[in-house]
Amino acid sequence: MAFRKRVFKNVEELQEDVDKWMNEYNNERTHTGKHCFGKTPLQTFLDAKHLAQEKMLDKLQLTEIAPAR
């Protein structure tokens, strides 16, 4: 997975390493962010997903009431 340390023969080889790295980065390693509490980035995202959806719904409701000028 050290794609910065090897020469790839083709794009498919590179993509395979990038996919492995992204999976480890997002699903296996713990996040060091202030409000992540040792969870993985995916766990952090899933735990906060409802907050983002609420914000989007609030914005949608505001635009339905008062359309942009």
C-alpha positions as CSV (number, residue, x, y, z in Angstrom):
1,M,0.0,0.0,0.0
2,A,2.9,2.4,-0.1
3,F,2.0,3.8,-3.4
4,R,4.5,6.7,-3.0
5,K,7.3,4.2,-2.7
6,R,6.8,2.1,-5.9
7,V,6.5,2.4,-9.6
8,F,3.2,1.1,-11.0
9,K,3.0,-0.7,-14.3
10,N,-0.5,0.6,-15.0
11,V,-3.4,2.7,-13.6
12,E,-5.2,-0.4,-12.4
13,E,-2.3,-1.3,-10.1
14,L,-2.2,2.2,-8.7
15,Q,-6.0,2.2,-8.2
16,E,-5.8,-1.1,-6.3
17,D,-3.3,0.4,-3.9
18,V,-5.3,3.7,-3.5
19,D,-8.4,1.7,-2.8
20,K,-6.7,-0.3,-0.1
21,W,-5.2,2.8,1.4
22,M,-8.5,4.6,1.5
23,N,-10.2,1.6,3.1
24,E,-7.6,1.5,5.8
25,Y,-7.7,5.3,6.3
26,N,-11.4,5.6,6.6
27,N,-12.5,2.3,8.1
28,E,-9.6,0.9,10.2
29,R,-7.4,3.6,11.7
30,T,-8.8,5.7,14.5
31,H,-9.3,9.4,13.9
32,T,-7.3,11.9,15.9
33,G,-9.6,14.8,15.6
34,K,-10.8,16.7,18.6
35,H,-14.4,15.5,18.6
36,C,-13.8,12.0,17.2
37,F,-13.1,10.2,20.4
38,G,-10.9,7.5,18.8
39,K,-13.5,6.5,16.3
40,T,-12.7,5.8,12.6
41,P,-13.5,8.6,10.1
42,L,-16.5,6.5,8.8
43,Q,-17.8,6.0,12.3
44,T,-17.5,9.7,13.0
45,F,-19.3,10.5,9.7
46,L,-22.1,8.1,10.4
47,D,-22.6,9.3,13.9
48,A,-22.9,12.9,12.7
49,K,-24.8,12.3,9.5
50,H,-28.2,13.2,11.0
51,L,-26.8,16.6,12.0
52,A,-25.9,17.3,8.3
53,Q,-29.3,16.1,7.1
54,E,-31.0,18.3,9.6
55,K,-29.1,21.3,8.4
56,M,-30.0,20.5,4.8
57,L,-33.6,20.2,5.7
58,D,-33.6,23.5,7.5
59,K,-32.1,25.2,4.5
60,L,-34.6,23.5,2.2
61,Q,-37.5,24.7,4.3
62,L,-36.1,28.3,4.3
63,T,-35.8,28.4,0.6
64,E,-39.4,27.1,0.2
65,I,-40.7,29.9,2.4
66,A,-38.6,32.7,1.1
67,P,-37.1,32.0,-2.4
68,A,-33.8,33.7,-3.2
69,R,-34.0,37.0,-5.1
